[in-house]
Amino acid sequence: MRNIKLTIEYDGARYLGWQKLGDSDKTIQGKIENILSEMTKATIEISGSGRTDAGTHAREQIANFKTTSKMELFAMRDYLNTYLPRDIVVKKLEEVPERFHARYNASGKQYSYYVWNTTVPSVFERTYSYHHPEKLDINKMEEACKKLVGTHDFIGFSSLKKTKKSTVRTIEAITIHKEGNLLHFTFIGDGFLHKMVRIIMGTLLEIGIGKMKPEQIDVLFEIGIRSEAGMTVPAQGLFLDKVFY
């Protein structure tokens, strides 16, 4: 039995997210599994490094699957990219040890979020960034980012309800880079809860316009109440950049 690691890039605009759904074929996982199953003439299930929400993009999603197929890796890649939709590309395939698991072996992830920050929206950026017309105080947002870095309970920055699983995560770095009217936020951490990056982004934007103060980050960690954090920004500005192992 071979264990094959996939490095995948996708534009999530047309899809309902990564995870396969029983009542829809509009998922990234579902599309790839269907092609792999046709290619190997066997039912293939793939394991991803984690879920991405509807509309979220990925520059480097990682997945793996097991197969008895003896097909060469380059032939597998070419087959996949021939029959997958053009907004999903398998960049690389690697044969890995049997125990490798894309999700359980991941040690961290990097995400990017893009904000188009000017009064006039952009035709070309609309699918890959969030248009926020109000002027933002970058210094205040950077002050808040410093408070977010470290090991904290992020339940207040998640759409999760009460859960027995730990909601403690470590954010190693958050950076803000301005590229003309485009603001590029980068998040690196050991893991992220459901919608955590999008809720943190909504909170940072509210701090940027003065609706919230950076000090409220400390309060949110203390009380852990989702409704006290900022809005959940739209998914189209979010990219999974890299998965660390």
ABEGO torsion letter per residue (X at the ends): XBBBBBBBBBBAAABAEABBBAABABBAAAAAAAAAAAAAGBBBBBBBAEBBBBGBBBABBBBBBBBABABBAAAAAAAAAAABBAABBBABBBBBBAABBAAAABAEBBBBBBBBBBABBBAAAAAABBBBABBBBAAAAAAAAAAABEBBBAAAABABBBBABBABBBBABBBBBBBEABBBBBBBBAEBBBGAAAAAAAAAAAAAAGABBAAAAAAAAAAGBAAABBBBBBAAABBBABBBX
